[in-house]
Amino acid sequence: MSFFRLKDLIRAVRVCKTAADERGVIQRESAAIRTSFKEVDSQDARYVNIQKLLYIYLLGYPVQFGQLECLKLVASPKFADKRVGYLGVTLLLDEKQDILTLLTNSLKTDMHSTDDYIVGLALGTLSNVASSEVAYDLVDEVERLLDSPRSYLRKKATLAGVRIIRREPELFTPFLHRAKSLLGDKHHGVQMGAVALLAEMCNHTQEALDEGRRLVPVIVNQLRALLGSGSSPEHDVGGISNPFLQVAILRLLRVVARGSQHAADELNDVLTLVATQTDSSKNVGTAILYECAVTALAIPSEQALRVMAINMLGKFLGNRDNNVRYVALATLSAAVITEAPSVQRHRATVIQCLRDNDISIRRRALDLSFALINESNVKPIVTEILRVLPHADLEFKPSMVYRLSAAITLFGDSLEWRIDNMLRVLSLGGKYVNARDMFKFIRLIALEADENLQRRAARISFALLERDVSQEKMVVAGTWLVGEYADLLVARSNNAAAVAASPTSPVGGLDDDDLDILGALGKPLAKKGDSPDSSGSAPVLAALDPSEELPQAIPEPADIVRLLSAIAGSSVVSNSSRHIALTALAKLSGRFADSSATLASIRTALGKHTQSMDVETQSRAVEFGKLLSQELDAVRTGVVDRMPAPEYTDVPYEEYVLNPTAMRMKALTIIKRPAMQPVDFVEGESAKEAAVRAAAEASKQSVVSDLLNLMDEAPAAVTASQPATAAKPVDALADLLGSATLSSTSPPTKTAAVHHVASPTESSGGFATEGLDSEYDIYNSHGLRITLTPSKKPTLPTVVDLLATFYNEGEMAVSGLNFLVAVPKSQKLQIQPPSGQHISVGATVTQLVRVSNPTKTAIRLRIKLGYTVDGQAQENMFEYNGFPASVV
Amino acid sequence: MIRFILVQNRQGKTRLEKWYSQYSNQERHKLKAEVHRTVASRDQKHQSNFVEFHNHRIVYRRYAGLFFCFCIDTNDNELAYLEGIHLFVEVLDSYHGNVCELDLVFNFYLVYAVLDEMILAGEIQETSRSVILGRLDQLSSLE
């Protein structure tokens, strides 16, 4: 059964009650169409069949068998047939299919047609599906049509040009010659196409970029014409003349002026004009202003313009439209790298957006808030973020508490403030704190805090735990603190003064009120255990205001035992918290060894768990019970004494945790002018570029020679120049210097200098004074360029961080990126996962490789690289040792 | 540039699909389902019309039961493309005279014709409603 017309088929599908019915109808119809293709060779039948087939395709069924028929239909002389045929081609074929080359002839013939509409159809099809081969075959036809007297064809031809350039960038010559005349075309459609075409060429070739820079005055004139009286009223939207063209031109200007101060200066006036003249009350107006701000920030424009751009975006934050706030936050986040002071001015508005109705705006506001944090504003921002933390979306919380920990650690000035705020983080979001951050916090208190701060932390923890035991890491850390510092925790006459100093804390031991609180809270804790539904944080308890002083409690030993045993007995805490609580109880026996009443209550508390179903809980309870028995009095003190501070190397937080865009934006000179302006822009620019290129060449050269060296004599030389006896003093000296100059930027050079002295044989690199924080090209092929940027933290003199940056400079996306590194045995290696495995065109991906190099031998890397580009898997293995000798 | 354009209804049935980048048939199927899941589940009132999608961004707008989605590069101007969607819908509306989903179902090949007059090679080609409509009228008189 075959339905006669398209309409009938659509109706038949629409009345189907079930998916099975629909499948049946489609199957029958597909079979009928297939038969018809075989038996009937008439274009009329084909026309109907292809139409039906395309409908079936849209429903999601396979119709590949119709591809050839589409090509046949295209050959028909009738416009209607061709239209459906070409539509079928664009939908059913993709550029990977060989069959596409069969299309080339039809396209060529149609582009020579006398009927403009048929030429238009062919150009449209070419623009949408052309492959590399088709691009080569038809570029001449497209070129011819660029000069067509019909604007309708010129505009389609420019966009066909865009497609050709995307597939084969080296075909740019004919298009570049016409760029000027096309840009000046009086039809807006042609201008739109010309702008897109020039931008595309500039992205691919330097020659086009140079031409684009020469054309800046022409482009600026077109933009000025748009700002003036309406040159083409039918393109106006909401009283603004062709906003789409304005946006496209601003975007093109961004492409050509990146990295050129000369071009940026030419744009200064027109960008200011756009910013001041555009009506921001309509969406189209904001779209233009937004593009204008992005352009002003992305080129080395003058400071006044950049500030204006930031203020424009700041104003967007107060806009009622979600979309406008969204783009403003995204742009400000990227701009914070270069324009931190101007962005800081809008901090209050950004923080307001943390409470926005739109989750994506909240997410962006959060990112930006963290990116804004520095030494001077860390306190208010952390307080604000802590305030929203309890109400934040679940998916944000883990990253929020992580970044809060990083911000507090990196920027907090006083130890007391850091401890207080880490406690706030734990008490408000302890469920989401990861174990490493919690250990860092405990380590901080055990290692760096003095007795007063340890006491303070323990007292606050005690008070917080009495309020709430639902935040897991708070329970673990707090219980540990209470157990470890129990002797400091209780009231002693000599520290009453310290406690009295803090205004809101209960003064001088337990008075009646405190007893009330303790009495009340001992019970709720137990009650909580009985009723499973109260496991969430009770609203009253969660209302800890981050701007207020933290509560402190000064309990008696008996209160401590009661709290710990309540925690151990609570059913809402995790097993690991319970284990810590039991251990803390055991520790109390050492802290309060002289009070037999306390010991007795500890034994009772432990005794409750000797029958626990959890093996670990039970064994701890039994073992500690045994430990507390009288026959072990002699050894007990040693066992439960204060723990030595944990010894393990701390991995410090990196600043990019707070501002990931900082990682992505390497070449700031492209978008920002240097502080000292060279007098001659053009020459200064090209000279700098030349220098950069020369340096890249040089480093490439040295890679080659070093690689050769590595094969025969280099390893021997390294071991010879670093005798075991000499290595140690160098290390010690380097450590000394590294830690002595914590905040200055000199450690790299100093360590370099030390190294210089120690092993003069290696210092022939010539880079001895620089080397760190600059980019080294290590690989460039198939459009993928990889660089390594070594850097060091002053606190870790033996560790070199190598930031690998993968630039996709080709025109195909790179996927399945796999970057493996090996180092000599004397060095240790840590590889972080990459920021992505897929690099779209023009994007970058970064990956951190950390080399710990205690013997300070030269860094040699063996690299295994795998990726897929254009469907082809690439595998490479190579060595790199092009770092100057100072990078060790 | 625009990577692809999808028009889907609330049930996820595709009413229009146009691919300006290279995607295999399999990828197309996957993307259609994914876009529908991403876009339809969003809160239409309180959320912006932009959503991150793999390495790109989707700009979408809902008209009655239909979602019009443009997948664009992340450095493109979202606000301008949102306006572009509106222009496309306006043109469809004038062309069909008060357009509804059924018009798009029965005349899907005409919807493609409209789109081809407005967007080519992933770039906006013509932004004047009157120019596009005038052209479309001439084209239909040829059939």
Interface residues (C-beta under 8 A of the other chain):
Chain A: K7 I10 R14 Q51 L54 Y55 L58 L59 G60 P62 Q64 F79 A80 R83 V84 L87 T90 L91 D94 E95 K96 Y117 G124 S127 N128 Y152 K155 K156 L159 A160 V162 R163 R166 H188 G189 M192 G193 A196 S232 E234 H235 V237 N242 P243 F244 L245 V247 A248 R251 N283 V284 T286 A287 Y290 E291 V294 N322 N323 V324 R325 Y326 V327 N357 D358 I359 S360 I361 G836 H838 S840 A843
Chain B: K13 T14 R15 L16 E17 K18 W19 Y20 Q22 Y23 S24 N25 H29 K32 D43 H46 Q47 S48 N49 F50 V51 H54 N55 H56 D73 D76 N77 E78 L79 A80 L82 E83 G84 L87 V105 F106 F108 Y109 Y112 A113 D116 L120 A121 G122 E123 I124 Q125 E126 T127 S128 R129 S130 V131 R135 Q138 L139 L142 E143
